[in-house]
Amino acid sequence: MDSEVQSKFYNFLKLFLKKYYKLTKINLVIGTAIHYRQDVDWGNVSKTIGVPYIVLHKENLYASERHIENIKKKLKQRQRFQASHVIVHNEVVKKTWVGCKFIDHKDISVCGKLVKSVEQVTSENSFFDLVFFSFGPGVSISNEHTNMFPERRHPGFHNLCRITHLEVINFAIKNPQKRVIIKPKWGGRWIDYINNLARKENIKLKEITNLVIDEKFNSFSVIENSSVIISFNSTTVLEAAIKNKYVIIPYFEEAKKDLKGYVQFKTYFDLFEIAESSKDLRKKINLGFKNPKKHNSLLKKRIKLYELLVSSMKGNSTEKYIEIFKQQIRENTLK
């Protein structure tokens, strides 16, 4: 958007939002990520006319060298933070942003992660022996081609992703007595990706009655009601770890080669089971069923890591968020 068009757009937003906020009695505007371009103009104009704009940033896992480097690079290229305030989940994020001079210390708060409480699911059909939190080839890669499913010609964990999915699917085929779930982060293209992987191997997923592929399951409930968990470059690695689960991280193909800098938690691999090949992944899965409580002695270290990279577990996050909301609302100057 060129400067002239943006100026006209801002003037329109100022006139519209003043009337709209007064009519609807809106005292606070909330965004969910600093990089959502569609929110920036609306939020900045809101602040200009006197209605605070606060961002509850949702992407807070800074757990690999390259990811942090790319975040710093992008922040230095961006316009400085223009909103009223931002809430992040942990000190690692705050330190990164302040260190890049993207935001002033006073405009950012660490309040932990808001987690919706879920009812414990206890029915027999809710338990899964093996849980695979599906990942796409582009997971955690920050560049101009970033998306979860980049084309083959672009960097990605293409082989790691394909092999891991197929190992889980074949495990389900060979072990019909075991209930297995592949949980994508969302549906649509993600489900299509998994279906295409299977189709190329002449595997008919619908005929595998003990295999569930569904994005709708609640991650926390799935973790609670499971035995062995496979995850890669995801918060679910740590969410499962603090529940004393047997957690396997696939670490082969691109993860050990060109893209090793994008692999998360490498400094803390001793807290998990690391599968260094497809054969090793099969071995680790079977070992997990034989000794699911192998990592009991590591729980304190796992909790410490979770609190460092994800969020405090003190349980007072909601109160902190509400207090900041109230403070921002008190600063509303729209008349």
C-alpha positions in Angstrom: 0.0 0.0 0.0 1.6 3.3 -1.1 1.6 6.3 1.3 -1.2 8.2 -0.4 -3.6 5.2 -0.4 -2.6 4.4 3.2 -3.3 8.0 4.3 -6.8 7.9 2.7 -7.4 4.5 4.4 -6.3 5.8 7.8 -8.5 8.9 7.5 -11.5 6.6 6.7 -10.7 4.3 9.6 -10.4 7.2 12.0 -13.9 8.5 11.0 -15.4 5.0 11.0 -13.9 3.6 14.1 -14.7 6.7 16.2 -18.4 6.3 15.5 -18.3 2.5 15.6 -16.5 2.4 19.0 -18.8 5.0 20.5 -21.9 3.2 19.2 -20.9 -0.2 20.4 -19.1 1.0 23.6 -15.8 -0.7 22.7 -13.0 0.3 25.1 -10.3 -2.1 24.1 -9.1 -3.7 20.8 -7.3 -7.1 21.0 -5.1 -8.7 18.3 -3.5 -12.2 18.4 -0.1 -11.7 16.8 2.2 -8.9 16.0 2.9 -10.2 12.5 -0.8 -10.2 11.4 -0.7 -7.5 8.8 -4.5 -7.3 8.6 -4.6 -6.2 12.2 -1.9 -3.6 12.2 -3.7 -0.7 10.5 -6.9 -1.2 12.5 -4.9 -1.5 15.7 -2.7 1.5 15.1 -5.6 3.8 14.2 -7.5 2.6 17.3 -4.6 3.6 19.5 -4.4 7.0 17.7 -8.1 7.8 18.4 -7.7 6.8 22.0 -8.8 3.2 22.2 -5.9 1.0 23.4 -4.8 -1.8 21.1 -3.3 -4.8 22.9 -1.8 -7.9 21.3 -1.9 -11.3 22.9 0.9 -12.8 20.9 0.3 -16.5 20.3 3.6 -17.7 18.7 5.9 -18.0 21.6 8.1 -21.1 21.1 11.6 -19.9 20.5 13.5 -23.2 20.8 16.0 -23.4 17.9 19.0 -21.3 16.9 17.9 -20.5 13.3 14.4 -19.7 14.3 15.6 -17.1 16.9 18.1 -15.7 14.4 15.4 -15.3 11.8 13.0 -13.7 14.3 15.6 -11.1 15.3 16.3 -10.4 11.6 12.6 -9.9 10.9 12.0 -7.7 14.0 14.9 -5.4 13.0 13.3 -5.0 9.5 9.9 -4.2 10.9 8.5 -0.9 12.1 8.9 -0.6 15.9 5.9 -1.8 17.9 3.1 0.7 17.5 0.4 -0.8 19.6 -0.4 0.0 23.3 0.8 -3.2 24.8 1.7 -6.8 24.1 1.5 -9.9 26.3 3.8 -12.9 25.6 4.1 -16.2 27.3 7.7 -16.3 28.5 10.9 -14.3 29.2 12.7 -15.7 26.1 10.3 -13.9 23.8 10.4 -10.7 25.8 14.2 -10.7 25.9 14.5 -11.3 22.2 12.1 -8.5 21.3 13.5 -5.9 23.7 17.1 -6.9 22.7 16.2 -6.1 19.1 14.8 -2.7 20.1 11.5 -3.7 18.5 9.7 -2.8 21.7 10.3 -0.9 24.9 10.5 -2.9 28.1 7.4 -1.1 29.6 5.2 -2.1 26.6 5.5 -5.9 27.0 4.4 -8.2 29.8 5.1 -11.9 30.4 1.9 -13.5 31.7 2.2 -17.1 30.7 0.0 -19.2 28.4 -3.8 -19.2 28.7 -4.9 -22.8 28.7 -8.6 -23.7 28.4 -9.5 -26.3 30.9 -10.9 -29.5 29.4 -12.9 -32.2 31.0 -11.1 -35.4 31.5 -12.1 -37.9 28.9 -12.2 -41.4 30.4 -14.2 -43.5 27.9 -12.4 -46.6 26.6 -12.5 -45.3 23.0 -10.7 -42.1 24.0 -7.4 -43.9 24.8 -4.7 -44.1 22.2 -1.6 -46.3 22.5 0.4 -44.2 20.0 -0.2 -40.5 19.4 1.5 -38.7 16.5 1.2 -35.0 16.4 1.6 -34.5 12.7 4.0 -31.9 11.3 4.4 -30.5 7.8 7.7 -30.2 5.9 7.8 -26.5 6.6 7.4 -26.6 10.4 9.5 -23.9 12.1 11.3 -22.8 9.0 11.2 -19.0 8.7 12.0 -17.7 5.2 10.3 -16.1 2.2 8.8 -19.5 1.3 7.5 -20.2 4.8 4.3 -22.3 5.0 3.6 -25.7 6.5 3.7 -27.4 3.1 6.4 -25.8 0.9 7.1 -27.2 -2.6 9.8 -29.8 -2.9 12.2 -27.2 -4.5 12.1 -25.1 -1.3 13.7 -26.0 2.0 11.7 -28.3 4.2 11.8 -31.5 6.3 10.3 -33.3 3.3 11.9 -36.7 3.9 11.6 -36.6 7.7 8.0 -35.8 7.4 7.1 -38.4 4.8 9.0 -41.2 6.6 7.6 -40.4 10.0 4.0 -40.4 8.8 4.5 -43.7 6.9 6.2 -45.3 9.9 3.2 -44.4 12.1 0.7 -45.6 9.5 2.6 -48.9 9.0 2.8 -49.4 12.7 -1.0 -49.2 12.9 -1.3 -51.7 10.0 1.1 -54.2 11.7 -0.4 -53.8 15.2 -4.2 -53.9 14.8 -4.6 -54.3 18.6 -3.1 -50.9 19.2 -5.1 -47.7 18.8 -3.2 -45.0 16.9 -4.1 -41.4 16.2 -2.4 -38.9 13.8 -3.5 -35.5 14.9 -2.9 -32.6 12.4 -2.9 -29.0 13.6 -5.8 -28.2 11.3 -7.8 -30.0 8.5 -8.2 -29.3 4.8 -4.8 -29.3 3.1 -3.1 -31.0 6.0 -5.5 -34.0 5.8 -5.0 -34.0 2.0 -1.2 -34.2 2.5 -1.5 -37.3 4.7 -3.9 -39.0 2.3 -1.5 -38.3 -0.6 1.4 -39.8 1.2 -0.6 -43.0 1.8 -2.0 -43.1 -1.7 1.5 -43.0 -3.2 2.3 -46.1 -1.2 -0.9 -47.9 -2.2 -2.2 -47.7 1.4 -5.9 -47.4 1.9 -6.3 -45.4 5.1 -10.0 -46.1 5.5 -9.3 -49.8 5.8 -7.0 -49.3 8.9 -9.7 -49.5 11.5 -7.4 -48.9 14.5 -6.0 -45.6 13.0 -7.7 -42.2 13.5 -6.7 -39.1 11.6 -8.5 -36.1 13.1 -7.6 -32.5 13.8 -10.6 -32.0 16.1 -9.3 -33.8 19.1 -8.1 -31.7 22.0 -4.3 -32.0 22.3 -4.3 -31.9 26.1 -6.9 -34.6 26.3 -5.1 -36.8 23.8 -1.8 -36.4 25.7 -3.5 -37.3 29.0 -5.1 -40.4 27.5 -2.1 -41.9 25.7 0.9 -44.1 26.2 3.6 -43.2 23.6 3.8 -39.8 21.8 5.7 -38.7 18.7 6.2 -35.0 18.0 8.6 -32.7 16.3 9.3 -29.0 16.6 6.1 -28.5 18.6 4.9 -27.3 22.0 3.3 -30.7 22.3 6.7 -32.2 22.9 6.9 -30.3 26.2 3.2 -30.6 27.0 3.6 -34.3 26.8 6.9 -34.3 28.7 5.4 -32.6 31.8 2.7 -35.2 31.9 5.5 -37.9 32.3 4.8 -39.4 28.9 7.2 -41.4 26.8 8.1 -38.7 24.1 9.9 -39.5 20.9 11.4 -36.9 18.7 12.3 -37.9 15.1 15.8 -36.7 14.3 17.1 -37.9 10.9 17.2 -37.0 7.3 17.1 -33.1 6.9 16.9 -32.7 10.7 20.5 -34.0 10.9 21.7 -32.3 7.8 20.9 -29.0 6.1 18.1 -28.0 8.5 19.7 -29.0 11.8 19.7 -25.4 12.9 15.9 -25.4 12.8 15.5 -28.4 15.1 14.0 -27.4 18.5 15.1 -28.6 21.9 18.5 -29.9 20.7 20.3 -28.8 23.9 17.8 -30.8 25.9 17.6 -34.0 23.9 18.6 -36.0 27.0 15.1 -35.4 28.3 13.4 -37.3 25.5 13.8 -40.4 23.3 15.6 -39.4 20.0 14.9 -41.6 17.0 17.9 -41.2 14.6 16.5 -43.3 11.7 13.3 -44.9 10.6 14.5 -48.2 12.0 15.3 -46.5 15.3 11.8 -44.9 15.4 10.2 -48.3 15.2 12.5 -49.5 17.9 11.7 -46.5 20.2 8.0 -47.0 19.7 8.1 -50.6 20.9 10.4 -49.7 23.8 7.9 -47.1 24.9 5.2 -49.7 25.3 7.5 -51.9 27.4 8.7 -49.0 29.6 6.3 -46.1 29.4 7.5 -44.6 32.7 11.2 -44.6 31.7 11.5 -40.8 32.2 9.9 -40.4 35.6 13.2 -39.2 37.1 13.4 -36.4 34.5 10.1 -34.8 35.4 11.6 -31.8 37.4 14.0 -31.0 34.5 11.1 -31.3 32.0 9.0 -28.9 34.0 11.8 -26.4 34.3 12.3 -26.6 30.5 8.6 -26.1 29.9 8.6 -23.0 32.2 11.6 -21.6 30.3 10.4 -22.1 26.8 6.6 -22.2 27.1 5.0 -20.7 30.2 5.0 -20.6 34.0 2.9 -23.3 35.6 1.9 -21.2 38.6 -1.7 -21.0 37.3 -2.3 -17.3 37.8 -2.1 -16.3 34.1 -5.8 -15.4 33.8 -5.6 -12.9 36.7 -2.5 -11.2 35.1 -4.2 -10.9 31.7 -7.4 -9.4 33.3 -5.4 -6.8 35.3 -3.6 -5.6 32.1 -6.9 -5.4 30.3 -8.3 -3.3 33.1 -5.3 -1.0 33.1 -5.4 -0.5 29.3 -9.2 0.3 29.5 -8.5 2.9 32.1 -6.2 4.6 29.6 -9.0 4.9 27.0 -9.3 8.5 26.0 -11.9 8.3 23.3 -14.7 10.9 24.1 
